[in-house]
Amino acid sequence: MKMDVSLLVQPQSAAEYLQHAYEIPQELPQLPLPDESFVTQWQEAEGKDVLDFMAEDFSLPVADFSWEQEDSLRISFVRTLGGRLPVIATESHEDFRGMEALLNGRAEKANLPLTVNAFTIKAKAENIFKHCVLLLNRAPYSNIPARELGLEQEEWLERSHRLRTAHECGHYETLRLFGGMKNNALDEILADALGQIAAFGDFDADRQRLFFGLKKGGDTCTGRLTFYCQKVAAEERPKIYKAVNEVLDEVAAELKELRGRQASDWDVLAALAGKSIAGRLGRK
């Protein structure tokens, strides 16, 4: 009889989850880092039909998927502290789901909620294995209506794109500079902080609560933060929601101080990544 190993995996406790942080290098690296070698393989993509490029250059089975807005697919490049990255933009959540499956070598689309419209993908498909790609869908960020932010729809879509781009760049920067990226609330706070600054010029704690689906002072969540707590025991998740709720004001104050003294992009990234949520709240 073969034992199901997954049954032996214990859910993470809230205390363990909230201790996550990155070890920051003592010596400042030369920034930006050189591009990863795979980037040159994407250089010919700009201006080309995206699906043709991916089929011809990487032999990906694009015909296995149906595409709602094929003509709107775009490939561009973005500069990060970790080097340049290719960016694939979609304008349909179905195309976003299809592209995610294609890059990861799966025949079936994942059941992604409408609040999830961006990924930093370390590709698993044959011929682009371990290529790192930003995948962005054009949609309101966190599925928040423009009226809730006092914006017109088109302006909110443009800001959402800037927010998503900076957010995913933040994940790639922790991967290259600190050795990892996780589906953890700290990583999402870090990435959304960079995104908010890119889209709005500042980081606002209440705006972040809206993006996460949190009510100030509460311990329940109705939004996308739940997506990043799936490995935590269900009864422990309210502790995470409450801790994140509390820490957002601390992060806002920290970022205001950093930006007030014109801290570098590296200093901001290191400050956000190097201290856990528990540490910011004075918990062991």
N, C-alpha and C positions, 0 to 999 in steps of 0.2 A: 504494500500500500504506500503510495506516494503522499507525503505530507505537504499541505499547502503552506509554504513558508510565509506567505502574506499574513496568515493567522497569528504568527509569532511576533509580528511587528507591533510594538506598543505605541499608541497615540502619544504625541508629544504633550507635555504639561505646559500650562501657561507660563510658569516660572522659567522653564527651559527656553521656550519660544522668545520670551522678552529679554533674555540675556544675549541674544545674537548681536554681534558687532564685528567689524573687520579690523585686522591688525594693520596699522598704518606703517609703511616703511620709514625707517629713521632718516634715510637720505632721500632727498627730493630727486626723482628721476628726471632725465632730460625730456621735456615735454614740448610738443606732443610726441608720443611714442611713434616709431616708424609704422607705416601701414603693415598689416599682416599680408603674407604673400598672396593669399587668394584674391585680394582686392584687384590685382592687375587682370585677373580673368574676367572681371565684370566691367572693365573699362570701356569695352566696345558696346555696352548695353544702352548707353544714353542715346536717345533719339530713335532707337529701334523698336519694332513691335516686341513687346515683352514676352509673349508666349512663344513667338518664333525664336527669339534669342535663347530662351530657356530650353526649348526643344532641340535647337541646332547646336548650341555650344555646350550644353550639359546633358543632352539626351534624356530630359525629364519627360514623363508621359503626360503632357498637358492635355492631350485629347481625351484622357480618362475622366476629366471633369467638365461639367457644364459651367460656362462663364456668363454672368448676367450683363456685365459692362466691360467686355474685353478691350474696347477702344480707349477706355479711361485708365487702364493699367499703366503705371509709369515707374521707371527706374531712375534714381538720381543718386547723389553721393552727399554725405554729411561729414564734417570734420569734428572730431572729438579729441579729448586729451589722450585717448588711447589709439589715435590714428583714424584714417577715413574708413567709412563703412558704406556699402550699397544700401539704398532704401527702396523698397517696393511699396508703392502707394496704390490702394484700391478705393473704389467709391461704392462698394456694395458689401454688406456683411457676409453674404453668401460667397462672394469672390474672395473675401478675406479668409473665410474658413477653408475654401478650396486651396488657396495659396499656402496656408499653413500646413495643410495635409500634404500638398505636393512637395514642399521643401523638406518635410520630415519623412518622406518616403512611405506615406500611408495611402491606402486606397479609399478610406472613408474619412469624411470630415468629422472633426471633433464637435461636440455639443457645447459650443462657446456661448455664454450669455451676451446679450446686446451691450452690456457695460464694458465688455472686453473687446477693444479695437486696436490693440498694438502688442507686438511681441519683439523681443530681441531673440532671434532664433539661431541656435547653433545647429545648422542643418544636419539631418541624419540620412537624407536621400543619397543614393549612390551617385558618384561624380561630383557632388558638392558637399560631401561629408565634412562636417566641422567648419564649413564656411559660415561666418557670422553675418546675418542680414537683419536689418530693421524692417519689419512689416507693419505698415500703418494703414488703417481704414479711415476714410473721411466721414466723420460722424461727430455729433456732440460729445464732448469728453465725459466719460462715466455715464453716458446716456442722460445727462442733465439738460433740460430744456433751456433755450437761450433766455427766456423771460425770467427764470429764477436767478439769473446773473445780471438782469437789466440790460441785455444786449440784443441787437438784431440778429436774426438767424445766420446771415452770411458772415457777419463779424465773428460770431461765436464759432462757426466752423473754421475760420482762418486761425483764430486763437487756439482752438482745439488741436489743429495741426501743429502749431508751434509748440504747444504743451506736450503733445505726444512725442514729437521729435526729440525735444530736450530730455523728456522722461526716459526714453529708450536709450539715448546716448549715455545717460547716467548709469543705467544698468551695464552697458558695455564698458564704461570707465571703471566700475568696481571690478568687473571681470578681469580686465587687463592689468589694472594697477594694484588691485588688492587680492586677486586670485579667485574671485567667485562672484556669483549673483544668485540670489535666492528669492523664492516666493514668500517673502517675510514682510511684515508690516514696516520694519525699519527701512528695508530696501524701497518699499513703495512711498514712504514719507520722503526719503532722500530724492527719489526720482521725480515725485510730484512737486517737491520744493524747487528743483531745477526747472521743471516745466512751468510752474506758476510764475517764476521770475522771468522766464522767456516770454510768456504770454501776457502777463499783467504788470511786470516790473517789480513785484513784491511777492511775499508769501503770506497768505492770510489763513489763520487757523480755522475760522468759520467756513471759508471757502473749501478748505480741505475736508472738513466734516461733511460738507455737502457732497464732495466727490467720493468719499468713503461710505456714505449712507449712515452717518452717525448724528445723533442729537446731542447737543452740548450737555455734559454731565451724566449722560446715560450709559448703560452697559448692554445695549442692544444695537444691532446693525441690520439695515435693510438694503445695503448696497454692496459695492464691489469688494470691500474689505473682507467679506465672508469668503471670497474666492481664494484669499491668501492664508486662510486659517484652517484649511481642510484636513491637515495632518494633525491638528490639535483635537484632543478629546472634546466632544460636543459640550459637555458640562463645564469645560474650562474656558470656552470661547468668550463668554461674557466678561471674564477677567481681562482678556486681551482688548476687547472693545473699550472697556473702561480705562485701561492704561493708555491706549492710543488717544482716547478722548482727552485725557489729562495732559499727555506729553505734547500735544500739538501747540499749546500756548507757549511751552518752553522752547520748542523749535522756532516758533515765530519770533520770540524775543532774541534768541541766539542768532538767527539770520539777520535780523534788523541791526544787531551790533556788528556782525561781520561785514555787512554791506555798508554800514556807516563808516567803517574804517577802510573801505575799498579793498577788502580781502581778495586775493586772487581766486580764480576758479578752482585751483588745486586746494587752497586753504578751505574753501567752502565744502568741497567734496570730502576732504579728509575729516573735517569737523562733523559732518553729518554721518559719515560711515563709521567713525572710530568710537562712538559711544552708544551703548545699547539703550533701548527704551527703559529698561529697568534701572540702568545707571543714571539716566537723566531724571528719573523719579526718586532717586536715592534708595533704591532697593537692591539687596544683595541677591 
